[in-house]
Amino acid sequence: MNGLNTAYCSDKYQYTMGKSYYDCGKQQQIAIFNLFYRQAPEHNNWAVVSGTSEVIDMVQRLGTAEPEFYDRFLPGDEYAEFRKYLSTMRFTGDIYAMREGEIVFPNQPIITVVAPLIEAQVLETPMLCIMNHQMAVATKASRVCRATDKPVSEFGSRRAHGPWAATYGAKAAIIAGCASSSNIITGAMNGVPSTGTMAHSFITSYGSTVEGEHAAFTDYIATHMGENLILLIDTYDTLRCGVLNAIRTFKENGIDDNYAPGYGIRLDSGDLAYLSCKVREILDAHGLTKCRIFATNSLDEYLISDLERQGARIDCYGVGDAIATSKDAPCFGNVYKLVQIDDEPVLKRSEDKIKLINPGFQVTWRITGPDGLYDVDVTCLRGDTLDTAIQNGETITVRDEFDAYKSKTFRSGEYSARPLQHAVIKDGEVCKVEHTLLEKKAYYESTLASFSPAERRLINPHYYKVDISDDLYDTKMRILDTLTEEIRNFHLDA
């Protein structure tokens, strides 16, 4: 947006490292980086993937900046040769990614980059910028939508952290379950309708009187006849004039339960549980039984769950900042780590156990049991013993990485499996299958339905089994054991 080349929405250290790689002749080493997260926000069981389409677009823009652009952040004669290299450097490697709408668990590779070292390294910051934003929003939207079986509309653009965040956040929210968004750019870009009717200012522009409210409703219906008609009824007094003016205006204009495009009212303040029940009674008493009730007002999954528990008569929820900013967990924790250089698996070891990563070129398989529900995810080294057995449909045993006494065997012919990562760029060229926004949403909903109800609940979800293959475990332990021994024997000479 606004001409921003997202490939260079980066940190300088990506390029200072790049110069060292270049000067030391390491630029042609083949690196493998994994983008993944370590822990889901808000005690979630999992997260929702969104952003890979924008990542692919970003990668395609690498090396398209004007040569003088590099002078601005890498000035000086000592950078001249490196600047020339960067000005013609296009991405030539491979990228594997999960589909947008996929449900992903900690430590699974969401995106894997296989490319010459500098090409792969400089993608880190822009890739994380895109994925962390969209996955924060998508994961929050999933939580909000799972709090109810009623439609949820996203309308948080005014609270989002800028136009880019508003546009792509709305896209992420729709993927993860929202029925619609108010954002018109998101709608136009993705071929889906945006939604919205009126604000309080429309009503007060007719003067702060009861008859002014009626005049506002009348003009709105007259100028939007044939569309879905939603009147905002809490500008002055919801029960004593707002809903009555809405009923009056609907009837004056022939709007009733036979109006095909649909009609309704919106509540934006007060005790939504109480008001929705009273409004429902009044509407039904006047024969408007199909008049829908929309509710807004700083809602999130906890408030929606409580409204549902109280028996609120709400047909659709509108949620703004809770989704658009992922309000309770605005910073998603994706990281981008080197896992292999040339043919050597590598890892980062840390004092914090949670920061220990899985090395090597990986693929994750999702195993479905005889009941049609997902049973376990297992991440393998590509081509290792378990990966090959799964591809051949052989009997397999999956073991818990942290408890040797926990394992499960799947007999040949009694399970199915699908890989979660797919090639999206090959030799620098895009090769992914295109999916519309609504296809991504449908994929998410189908995937969600294949997890058990206990794994889908918001509070204290049952934790789905996520493991790694024996070969991946052994590779990790071998590297750690060797490194630990070296550290133990390391010392400075006196």
C-alpha positions in Angstrom: 0.0 0.0 0.0 1.2 3.6 -0.8 4.1 2.1 -2.8 5.6 0.4 0.2 8.0 -2.4 -1.0 7.4 -4.9 1.8 10.5 -6.9 1.0 12.5 -4.1 2.5 10.4 -3.6 5.7 13.4 -5.0 7.4 16.0 -4.6 10.1 19.5 -3.4 9.2 21.2 -6.4 10.9 19.8 -8.7 8.2 22.0 -6.7 5.8 25.1 -6.3 8.0 25.1 -10.1 8.4 24.5 -10.3 4.6 27.6 -8.3 3.9 29.7 -10.6 6.1 28.3 -13.6 4.3 29.1 -11.9 1.0 32.6 -10.8 1.8 33.4 -14.3 3.2 32.1 -16.1 0.2 29.2 -17.8 1.9 26.4 -16.3 -0.2 26.0 -19.6 -2.2 25.6 -21.8 0.8 22.1 -23.3 0.9 20.3 -22.4 4.0 17.0 -23.8 5.4 15.1 -21.5 7.7 11.8 -22.4 9.5 9.2 -19.9 10.6 7.2 -21.3 13.6 6.0 -20.3 17.0 6.8 -21.7 20.4 3.6 -21.0 22.4 0.1 -20.0 21.4 -1.3 -16.8 22.9 -4.0 -16.7 25.6 -3.6 -20.4 26.5 -4.8 -21.4 23.1 -4.3 -25.0 22.0 -3.3 -23.8 18.6 -3.1 -20.9 16.1 -4.6 -20.1 12.7 -2.4 -19.5 9.7 -2.9 -16.3 7.7 -0.4 -14.2 5.7 1.3 -16.6 3.4 -0.2 -15.0 0.3 1.3 -11.7 1.3 4.6 -13.4 2.1 4.8 -14.8 -1.4 4.1 -11.4 -2.9 6.8 -9.9 -0.7 9.4 -12.5 -1.8 8.7 -11.7 -5.4 9.5 -8.0 -4.8 13.0 -8.8 -3.5 15.7 -7.1 -5.7 13.2 -4.7 -7.3 14.3 -1.5 -5.5 16.2 1.2 -7.4 20.0 0.9 -7.0 20.2 4.3 -5.2 17.8 2.9 -2.5 20.6 0.8 -1.0 22.8 3.9 -0.7 20.4 5.2 1.9 21.0 2.5 4.5 24.3 1.0 3.3 26.4 4.1 2.5 30.1 4.2 1.9 32.6 2.7 -0.4 33.1 -0.4 1.7 29.5 -1.4 0.8 29.7 -0.5 -2.9 30.2 -4.1 -4.1 27.5 -5.5 -1.7 25.0 -2.8 -2.8 25.5 -3.8 -6.4 24.9 -7.5 -5.5 21.7 -6.6 -3.6 20.4 -4.5 -6.5 20.2 -7.5 -8.7 19.5 -10.2 -6.1 16.2 -11.9 -6.8 14.9 -14.9 -4.8 16.0 -18.1 -6.5 15.1 -20.7 -3.9 12.2 -22.8 -2.7 9.5 -22.0 -0.1 7.1 -24.5 1.5 4.2 -23.2 3.5 1.0 -24.2 5.2 -2.3 -23.2 3.6 -4.0 -20.1 4.9 -6.7 -21.3 7.2 -4.6 -24.2 8.5 -4.6 -24.9 12.2 -1.0 -25.0 13.4 0.6 -26.1 16.7 3.8 -25.0 18.4 7.2 -25.8 16.8 5.6 -26.9 13.5 7.2 -25.2 10.4 4.6 -22.8 9.1 7.0 -21.6 6.4 10.2 -23.3 5.3 12.7 -21.4 3.1 15.4 -23.3 1.2 17.6 -20.8 -0.6 21.1 -19.3 -0.9 22.1 -17.9 2.5 21.7 -14.2 1.9 18.4 -14.5 0.0 17.0 -16.6 2.9 18.4 -14.4 5.7 17.0 -11.0 4.5 13.5 -12.4 4.4 13.3 -12.8 8.2 12.0 -9.5 9.3 9.4 -8.8 6.6 8.2 -12.4 6.8 7.7 -12.2 10.5 6.1 -8.8 10.3 3.4 -10.2 7.9 2.9 -13.5 9.7 2.9 -12.2 13.3 0.3 -9.6 12.5 -2.1 -11.8 10.6 -1.8 -14.8 12.8 -2.5 -12.7 15.9 -5.7 -11.4 14.3 -6.7 -14.8 12.9 -6.2 -16.6 16.1 -8.2 -14.1 18.1 -11.0 -14.1 15.5 -11.1 -17.9 15.8 -11.6 -17.5 19.6 -14.3 -14.9 19.2 -16.2 -16.9 16.6 -16.0 -20.1 18.6 -17.8 -18.3 21.5 -21.1 -18.5 19.6 -22.9 -20.2 16.8 -24.2 -16.8 15.6 -22.4 -14.8 12.8 -19.6 -12.5 13.9 -18.8 -9.4 11.8 -15.3 -7.8 12.0 -15.4 -4.0 12.0 -12.2 -2.9 13.8 -10.5 -0.9 11.1 -10.7 2.4 13.1 -8.8 0.7 15.9 -6.2 -1.2 13.8 -2.6 -0.2 13.8 -2.7 1.5 10.4 -4.3 1.0 7.0 -2.2 -2.0 6.1 -3.1 -3.7 9.4 -6.8 -2.9 9.0 -6.9 -4.3 5.5 -5.0 -7.5 6.0 -6.3 -8.0 9.5 -9.9 -8.0 8.2 -8.8 -10.7 5.7 -7.3 -12.8 8.5 -10.5 -12.4 10.5 -12.6 -13.7 7.7 -10.4 -16.7 7.1 -10.7 -17.6 10.8 -14.4 -17.6 11.0 -15.8 -14.0 10.7 -18.9 -13.9 8.5 -18.0 -10.4 7.1 -15.9 -7.3 7.5 -16.7 -3.6 7.3 -13.4 -2.9 5.5 -14.1 -1.9 1.9 -10.5 -2.5 0.6 -10.5 -6.0 2.0 -13.8 -6.6 0.3 -12.8 -5.1 -3.0 -9.4 -7.0 -3.1 -11.0 -10.3 -2.3 -14.3 -10.1 -4.2 -16.5 -10.3 -1.1 -19.1 -7.7 0.1 -18.3 -5.4 2.9 -21.0 -4.7 5.5 -22.2 -1.6 7.4 -25.2 0.7 7.8 -25.2 3.8 10.0 -23.5 5.5 13.0 -25.0 7.7 15.7 -23.9 10.8 13.8 -26.3 9.9 11.0 -29.2 10.1 13.4 -28.0 13.2 15.4 -27.5 15.0 12.0 -31.3 15.3 12.0 -31.3 17.0 15.4 -31.5 15.6 18.9 -35.2 14.9 18.9 -37.4 11.8 18.8 -38.9 13.0 15.5 -35.4 13.6 14.2 -34.6 9.9 14.9 -37.7 8.9 13.0 -36.7 11.2 10.1 -33.3 9.6 10.0 -34.7 6.1 9.8 -37.2 7.2 7.1 -34.5 8.7 4.9 -32.2 5.8 5.4 -34.8 3.2 4.3 -35.8 5.4 1.4 -32.2 5.6 0.1 -31.4 1.9 0.7 -34.6 0.1 -0.3 -33.8 -3.3 -1.7 -30.8 -3.7 0.6 -30.4 -5.3 4.0 -31.8 -2.6 6.4 -30.3 -2.3 9.9 -31.4 0.7 12.1 -29.3 1.8 15.1 -31.8 2.3 18.0 -29.8 3.4 21.1 -29.0 7.0 20.2 -31.5 8.4 22.7 -33.4 5.7 24.5 -33.5 2.1 23.2 -36.8 0.9 24.6 -38.9 4.1 24.9 -38.2 5.6 21.5 -35.5 3.8 19.5 -37.2 0.4 18.9 -40.6 2.1 18.6 -39.3 4.5 15.9 -37.7 1.6 14.1 -41.0 -0.4 14.2 -43.0 2.7 13.1 -40.6 3.4 10.2 -40.4 -0.2 9.0 -44.2 -0.4 8.9 -44.6 3.0 7.2 -42.3 1.7 4.4 -43.8 -1.8 4.1 -40.9 -3.5 5.6 -42.0 -6.7 7.4 -41.1 -10.4 7.6 -41.7 -10.7 3.8 -38.9 -8.3 3.0 -36.5 -10.6 1.2 -33.1 -8.7 1.7 -33.6 -8.9 5.5 -34.0 -6.2 8.1 -33.0 -5.6 11.7 -31.9 -3.3 14.5 -28.6 -2.7 16.2 -27.8 -2.3 19.9 -24.6 -0.5 20.7 -24.8 0.2 24.5 -26.3 -0.8 27.8 -27.1 -4.2 29.2 -27.2 -6.1 26.0 -28.6 -9.3 27.5 -31.6 -7.4 29.1 -32.1 -5.1 26.2 -32.0 -7.8 23.5 -34.7 -9.8 25.3 -37.0 -6.7 25.8 -36.5 -5.6 22.2 -37.3 -9.1 21.0 -40.5 -9.1 23.0 -41.5 -5.7 21.5 -40.6 -6.6 17.9 -42.5 -9.9 18.2 -45.6 -8.2 19.7 -45.7 -6.0 16.6 -45.4 -8.9 14.2 -41.8 -8.3 13.2 -40.6 -11.8 14.2 -37.9 -12.0 11.5 -36.4 -8.6 12.5 -32.8 -9.5 13.5 -31.0 -8.1 16.5 -27.4 -7.1 16.0 -25.2 -6.3 19.0 -21.9 -4.3 19.2 -20.1 -2.5 22.0 -16.5 -3.6 22.9 -17.3 -7.3 22.6 -14.9 -10.2 22.8 -15.2 -13.9 23.2 -15.7 -13.7 27.0 -18.5 -11.2 26.8 -20.1 -13.1 24.0 -19.9 -16.3 25.9 -21.5 -14.6 28.9 -24.3 -13.1 26.7 -25.0 -16.5 25.3 -25.1 -18.0 28.8 -27.6 -15.4 29.9 -29.9 -16.2 27.0 -29.5 -13.0 25.1 -31.7 -12.7 22.0 -28.9 -11.6 19.7 -28.7 -12.8 16.1 -25.4 -11.4 15.1 -22.4 -9.9 16.8 -20.1 -7.1 15.7 -16.6 -7.1 17.1 -14.0 -4.4 16.6 -10.8 -3.8 18.5 -10.7 -7.1 20.2 -10.1 -8.8 16.8 -8.5 -6.0 14.8 -5.7 -5.5 17.4 -5.8 -9.0 18.9 -6.4 -6.9 22.1 -5.5 -9.5 24.8 -2.4 -10.8 23.0 -1.3 -8.2 20.3 2.1 -9.6 19.8 2.2 -13.1 18.2 5.4 -15.1 18.8 6.5 -16.5 15.4 10.3 -16.8 15.0 12.5 -17.5 12.0 15.4 -19.9 12.7 18.2 -21.4 10.7 17.7 -25.2 10.9 20.2 -26.4 8.3 23.2 -25.1 6.4 24.1 -27.0 3.2 23.6 -30.6 4.4 24.3 -30.0 8.1 21.3 -29.7 10.5 21.8 -27.0 13.1 19.9 -25.6 16.1 19.9 -22.9 18.6 20.5 -24.0 22.2 19.3 -21.7 25.0 19.2 -21.5 28.8 15.4 -21.3 28.3 14.2 -24.9 27.4 11.3 -23.5 25.4 13.7 -21.9 23.0 15.3 -25.2 21.9 14.4 -25.8 18.3 14.1 -28.8 16.0 16.9 -29.0 13.4 16.9 -30.1 9.8 14.6 -30.0 6.7 11.2 -31.0 8.1 7.6 -31.9 7.1 4.6 -32.3 9.4 2.0 -35.0 8.9 -1.5 -34.8 10.3 -2.9 -38.3 11.1 -6.6 -39.0 10.9 -8.0 -42.0 12.8 -10.9 -44.3 11.9 -13.5 -42.0 13.4 -12.6 -39.3 10.9 -11.1 -36.9 13.5 -7.5 -35.8 13.6 -5.5 -37.9 16.0 -2.0 -36.7 16.1 0.5 -34.4 14.3 4.1 -35.6 13.8 7.0 -33.6 12.4 9.6 -35.7 10.6 12.9 -35.0 8.8 12.0 -35.2 5.1 12.9 -38.7 3.9 13.4 -40.1 7.3 12.1 -43.5 8.4 8.7 -42.3 9.7 8.2 -39.9 6.8 8.8 -42.7 4.3 6.5 -45.1 6.2 3.7 -42.6 6.3 4.0 -41.9 2.6 3.8 -45.6 1.9 0.8 -46.1 4.3 2.7 -48.6 6.5 2.0 -49.4 10.1 3.6 -46.6 12.2 4.2 -45.8 15.9 4.3 -42.2 17.1 6.1 -41.7 20.4 5.8 -38.8 22.9 9.0 -36.7 22.7 9.0 -36.1 26.5 7.6 -39.4 27.8 9.1 -42.6 26.6 6.1 -44.6 28.0 3.5 -42.8 25.8 3.1 -44.0 22.2 0.4 -44.9 19.7 0.5 -47.3 16.8 -1.5 -46.8 13.6 -2.1 -49.9 11.6 -1.7 -49.9 7.8 -5.1 -49.2 6.2 -6.6 -47.8 9.4 -5.4 -44.2 9.2 -4.9 -41.5 6.6 -2.3 -38.7 6.6 -1.7 -35.4 4.9 1.3 -33.2 4.8 0.8 -29.6 6.2 3.5 -27.9 4.2 3.3 -27.5 0.4 5.6 -26.0 -2.2 4.5 -22.4 -3.0 7.7 -21.2 -4.7 10.1 -23.4 -6.6 13.4 -22.1 -8.0 12.2 -18.6 -7.4 8.9 -19.1 -9.3 5.5 -19.1 -7.7 3.9 -22.5 -8.0 1.1 -22.4 -5.4 -2.5 -23.2 -6.1 -4.6 -20.0 -5.9 -7.5 -19.9 -3.4 -10.1 -17.3 -2.9 -10.7 -15.7 0.5 -13.9 -17.7 0.9 -12.2 -20.9 0.0 -9.6 -20.2 2.7 -12.4 -19.6 5.2 -14.1 -22.9 4.1 -10.8 -24.7 4.5 -10.4 -23.4 8.1 -13.9 -24.3 9.0 -13.5 -27.8 7.6 -10.2 -28.3 9.4 -11.7 -27.0 12.7 -14.6 -29.4 12.5 -12.1 -32.3 12.3 -10.8 -31.7 15.8 -12.7 -33.0 18.8 -15.0 -30.6 20.7 -12.7 -30.9 23.7 -9.8 -29.6 21.6 -11.9 -26.7 20.2 -13.1 -25.3 23.6 -11.9 -21.9 24.7 -11.2 -22.6 28.3 -8.8 -25.4 29.3 -8.8 -27.1 25.9 -7.8 -30.7 25.7 -4.3 -30.7 24.3 -4.0 -32.3 20.9 -1.0 -34.7 20.5 2.0 -33.1 18.7 5.2 -35.1 18.3 8.4 -35.5 16.3 9.8 -38.6 14.6 12.5 -40.7 16.3 15.0 -39.7 13.6 14.4 -36.0 14.2 14.6 -36.6 18.0 17.9 -38.5 17.6 19.3 -35.8 15.3 18.5 -33.1 17.8 19.9 -35.1 20.7 23.1 -35.9 18.8 23.8 -32.2 18.1 23.0 -31.3 21.7 25.2 -34.0 23.2 28.1 -33.0 21.0 27.6 -29.3 21.7 27.2 -30.0 25.5 30.5 -31.9 25.5 32.3 -29.2 23.7 31.0 -26.5 26.0 32.0 -28.6 29.0 35.6 -28.9 27.8 35.9 -25.4 26.5 38.2 -23.0 28.3 40.6 -20.1 27.6 44.3 -20.7 27.8 45.9 -18.9 30.6 
